[in-house]
């Protein structure tokens, strides 16, 4: 039995708030032109039998959600079309991902389901923020130019002047590791892809990595062609040590990245206040919802629907609560709230899991924009009575509750009035 990254069967359950976030669409790796880019810089890993295997080629995979596009057996020319599949016109049907399990093979045309990384049971909670941090700062989710600029900004890579052998007496600037004294070529996108993939595998398959870093003896160049955007029938001409230093420095940089910003939509706080014109629901989520989202909120009493409304139509208070007033509630002991729909996330991190079971095809991870299924439930929501609670608050001057304090004053006033009336009566009787 193959075994990869993975912990299975975890369920997200926070207090009475239950969340199941799953994209209903299915995704497929196409039969032809599976890769967006495949690096020529491969590395070794340990298989399920414990033996070292060579020539693992890091790659960025293409996924499509239109089954007709997936099944086509055409092969297209990257020199003409770039990386885009020519018959796929909708950019939202085109998705890119890295591998997340060394020990399971990729199977073209095998269906995937997409789930937000924070809801995935196949990535352990301890490493999710690291995977998010890597992907949000990596090619191709940001341009190679932006990633290289970030690496220069943080001192990971430097520019060095070398003699240009193709021109007399001229020099050219090379982007390289500070360790490379005499570099020959600048860092390539293949080196970025290899570094990114190995950094991910460091977290998802720590027991399968032969070494956390590229070693000269483990590097094989000219293994496969590299095509990023347009076809490049050009092999890396740098030395093994040069490539090793570049990739290792980038890996070390990626290890420092972490992002704990919320991905999944969750309920942070929820309660109902009884007010003069009825009951008012207050719901606070862990983050704001984007305009493209389509989410409904339902209020139930004893399984009977009290009110429903689009989340986008509900007023948002200055302190971040969705406020739904004038609810007709009779049984305060059984008020439940359900939030369902599609939560659109721009640049969210997703896990592509095999629909037919964990071993059907390799798990993938990628950054994407799209809908994330939402199904939140809060049972037996707390009911507050603000006016009554205000009355029973302690009076700081007396140490008594407001209710007791004012009740006592009322008794004293009534007694005073009675005494005055009795005194008047006695005076009248004497007259």
Secondary structure, DSSP 8 states (H G I E B T S, - for coil): ----S-------EETTEEE---EEEEEB--SS--EEEE-S-BEEEE-TTS-EEEEE--EEEEEES-HHHHH------HHHHTTS-TT---GGGEEEEEE--TTS---TT--EEEEEGGG-SSS-TTTHHHHHHHHHTSTTTS-HHHHHHHHHHTTSEEEEEEE-TTSTT-EEEEEEETT-TT--S---HHHHHHHHHHHHHHHH-TTTBS-SS--GGG-B-SSS-EESSSEE-----S-HHHHHHHHHHHHHHHHT-------S--EEEEEEEEETTEEEEEEEESS---TT-EEEEEEEETTEEEEEEEGGGSEE-TTSEEEEEEE--S-TT-EEEEEEEEEEEEEEEEEEEETT-TTTS--EEEEEEEEEEEEEEE-S--EE-HHHHHHTSB-TTTSSBHHHHHHHHHHHHHHHHHHHHHHHHHHHHH-
